[in-house]
Amino acid sequence: MADQQNSDASVSAFVSSLIFTVAVSAALFTVFAIVRRHFPRVYRPKTYMGPESERPVELAEGLLGWVFGSRKLSELEFIENCGLDAYMFIEFLGTSFFLFIGFAILGIPILIPLNSSNQLNLVGLNQFTIANIEDQNRLWAHLVLTVIFCAATVALGMYSIRQYIIRRQNYLMSNRHAASLQATTILVCGIPKGEDNVQSLYDVFGAFPGGVKRIWLAYAAPDLQKDIVKRTAITGKLEAVECTLIQSRLKHHQKYGKRASQSSTDPLNDRDGSRQQELVYSDESFPQESRPRHRPAKFPMSLFASCCGAEKVDSIQAYRSELSNMNASILARQQAGLTVMRENKDKDKMRAAFIQFNHQLGAHLATQSVVHRKILTMGPRLLEVHPKDVLWDNLNHNLKIRNIRRTISTLLETALIVFWTIPVAFVASIANLDTIVRYAPFLSGVYSLPNAVVGIIQGILPPIGLAVLMMLLPIILYMLAHFGGEVLSTRKTLAVVTSYHWFSVVHVLLVSTLANGIFPAVQSIKDNPNNIMVMLASSLPQASTFFLTYILLSLIQIPLMLLQIGPLIVYMIFKKLSSTPRRMFATETGMGSVDWGMTIPVHTIAFSIGLLYSTIQPLILPFMVIYFGLFYLAFRHMFIYVYRQPYDSGGLIFPRIVDQIYVGVILFEIVMLGLFVLQKAVGQSVVMFIVLVLSLMAIIISRNNVFKPLIKYLPVEAFDTRGITAVMNGIRVDSSSASGIVAASLSTGTGIGGAGVRTRSGTGTSAEAGEISVTRITTDIDAEEKEYEQTSDAEKVNPIPAQESIREKAPYKDPTSSPRLEPETKEIYTPNTPARSSPRLDSASAPRNAPAHRRDESSDSRRSHYSSQSPLPSIRVESVAGDALSTAATPTAAMQTNTAPGALPRTITATTTLALSKHGRLVNRQESEYGGVGASSSLQVLGANHSLLSSSDQAAERVVPEALSYVNPAFWKQGEPIWLPKDPRGFAELEAVELNNAGLPSTTDSATMDAKGRIAVDVSQREVAPGEEHWE
């Protein structure tokens, strides 16, 4: 009777789950097919955002258009557009799909008849399990299939690792990746005291092939970082109140009409007076009490500020004053910090450094070699480090402290895994108040509550509590990984991949098996302990019904992932609530991504479940085929059209996937060995034990001795070591031949203009406005070699420019108290550039250390009355390849400049020197009227309220120069320009005048506000918001 009830329960649970899954999935797929046409921002943002080369084609219409309507991408295209991590994950899903197809074709026709015919006569789904076997001879079929399935999985894992190694090596050595900064840069932690200087590190790492190109010492800046975060928050507040003021003025204008107006030239964007625009100056009629105001008290005291008598202040003027003064303070401290870094002082120095090599081989060898005689030093050494991937607060730990923290983190993770069942069991037990009250009588008072309240406690609180616990779990795991000393975000994610996998093994596999297999048989075992082996052998396989429904219900996640209900709701809400262009831009451009730490273990555990019960309950096999097939299609669609990963580990997630599959294989063999022992099948048990030992040996040897060195590093054989000493623009040349170097530069279009500087032939000595006239071309090899010999090794590889003094600007004054909006002239911050660290920018017509604003007084006299406090606009030379042959043949050439909208055209005389170093490198020397940070891609003048990334075009993207790539961002992070929307009456331009007077850059690029105050942002031509930095 009990068996009949269990049979009915298993069948009804399976049928209910099947019907529910099919109905819900079909409904969700239908909704997705409909709504995806109307919300391209949520369902296909990559078709119109991001680089043109990475935008996929539009999807076809129809219910299955997302499956069959997209163009099939090649392996190379997918990796370039989505990353190697995404490709390897998709590869795992696709391989698992075909693997379980083979298991299903082989296992179902053999095992189902063997398990169900003429045996113990179990009913329901249990009749198809191994628990129904009475004849031990039939277990040989289970043994053979177990061996085949395990051997196929291990062999496929080894083959996949080989293919992964080939793909990773091709990826790392591709032209696109090899040219990136991270390809040749390593992170070295745990540097011994006394050796944390550029010269010592150069002596150690300069021995590797290709030599050292740059060394960045890591410095901490916690207080500066806090102020930068505070500045960002104040910028957001100022933009919000500025937009509120513009909206209020528009409403006031619509209600009362024009009180005072005049036809005037746009003071910001129409310098030549060719365009007339009617500006409405409504300050005379606009009530001042309608301007945004607030009480300047910090949270939480701001909640009680009105009760304490705090007076309200004008929000705009308060935020302008605070932001302007904070910009100047931050800039001065950034300059001081860079000076400390340049002079290699010990203040705030961390025991870590970033070392860039001239060749990939040097970087790969440096991370694998024994580089120091002292123990627990110079480690870890990490390869492929992207600047945005660095966790700066973890760099200062030495290896000893790091090991201690990692041990503590591991112990805490183990305790979390073991004791997590306590809060989960407590929350789940709330659903059964009778049992709780029976063991805790003092809680009986809960029954005195209304029935509705009791129903809420039993029906709603348990699922909410479980959801909260599962939301807290990833946060806790990431915190423990960070505490363990991980220095890269990708490594922290990989640590969570491992810890969450073991958590799932314990709680999904072990605890669920015990709860559904052994616990129901506890009473029977107590009544008849002599038959414990038989009872366990029959009860354990019956837990397969739970995992069958588990996989079945997991299929609902596929349409939910495609439908993206959460992101859709968040997008609709934030689009309504976004009150500034920056917030609207973030709402319109933010793309989803995959959290590998929480995603990979879910699917590797599903793989383990399918493998574990493949011979115990073969009915699970077809559902595993559906599971991996649909998830493959869904993730492929999401990666191509929706997801954009912030970091890419270069495929390092895949070895973790294979390791977790191997864990599933070992668990499968252990469970089958236990079942054979419980069935008292001696022969099958012996063979299974041998298979278990052989599997362990094969996995350990292949993982640690065969593939491990190649999983992360490139072999020396992959490089052409003969050409390492001289590589120019991707073309290897003979370093001993000067003519070969020059010929290579000319053939690649580099010429004297340097990498990417557009040149035009010409012979005149004067240049048109906005152009640079090249007046001198020399190839003075002897002078270059003499200068190079006089430069120390530390100077050669130190990328930090020397800093000149800066006079902090005067505190900002409220323009309402001044009769005129007069700009104040300030000193210009112009860092000097040392020899060989970056291209030199010396003046040909003015003293080197003369203030920049004194070198062009004639141009300064033409400046607009509405310019910012910085007396000179920034100048940027576009990085565009020119005609090197014609340039090299003529003594003069003009290089085009790109100035900000509204800035006066300038004529700048520059001198370019072509020299050849003894190391076979063509050296370009560009001498400009302005001193500043030089790079082949840009010439910049830095204003008093700006930092190292200042650009004349405030709406333009800011590219982080290579010299600052691995400097703590706190030392160069620039304040964002105030982003205002263009409005029909020109109020935003009036605000921009006042902002410029306060020394605050502003822009109205790509943002508009209609007459009703609604903000819109054009995101089709912009990847980042104005002022945001990005790395090439």
Buried (B, 14 or more C-beta within 10 A) or exposed (E): EEEEEBBEEBBEBBEEBBEBBEEBBEEBBEBBBEBBEEBBBBBBBBBEBBEEEBBBEBBEEEEEBBBEBBEEBEEEBBBBBBBBBBBBBBBBBBBBBEBBBBBBEBBBEBBBEBBBEEBBEBBBBBBBBBBBBEEBEBBBBBBBBBBBBBBBBBEBBBEBBBBBBEBBBBBBBBEEBBEBBBBBBBBBBBBBEEBBBBBBBBBBBBBBBBBBBBBBBBBBBEEBBEBBEBBEEBBBBBBBBBBBBBBBBBBBBEEEEEBEBEEBBBBBEBBEEEEEEEBBBBEEBBEEEEBBBBBBBEEEEEEEBEEEEBEBBBBBBBBBBBBBBBBBBBBBBBBBBBBBBBEBEEEBBBBBBBBBBBBBBBBBBBBEBEBBEEEBBBBBBBBBBBBBBBBBEBBBBBBEBBBEBBEBBBEBBEEBBEEBBEBBEEBBEBBEBEEBBEEEEEEEEEEEEEEEEBEEBBEEEBEEBBEEBEEEBBEBBBEBBBBBBBBBBBBBBBBBBBBBBBBBBBBBBEBBBEBBBBEBBEEBBEEEEEEBEEBBBBBBBBBBBBBBBBBBBBBBBBBBBBBBBEBBEBBBEBBEEBBBBBBBBBBBBBBBBBEBBBBBBBBBBBBBBBBBBBBBBBBBBBBBBBBBBBBBBBBBBBBBBBBBBEBBBBBBBBBBBBBBBBBBBBBBBBBBBBBBBBBEBEEBBEBBBEBBEBBBEBBEEBBEEEBEEBBBBBEEEBBEEEBBBBBBBEBBBBBEEBEBBBEBBBEBBBBBBBBBBBBBBBEEEEBEEBBBBBBEBBBBBEEBBEBBEEEEBBBBBBBBBBBBEBEEBEEBBEBEEEEEEEBBBBBBBBBBBBBBBBBBBBBEEBEEEEBBBEBBEEBBEEBBEBBBBBBBBBBBBEBBBBBBEBBBEBEBBBBBBBBBBBBBEBBBBBBBBBBBBEEBBBBBBBBBBBBBBBBBBBBBBBBBBBBBBBBBBBBBBBBBBBBBBBBBBBBBBBBBBBBBBBBEBBBBBBBBBBBBBBBBBBBBBBBBBEEEBEBBBEBEEBEEBBBBBEBE
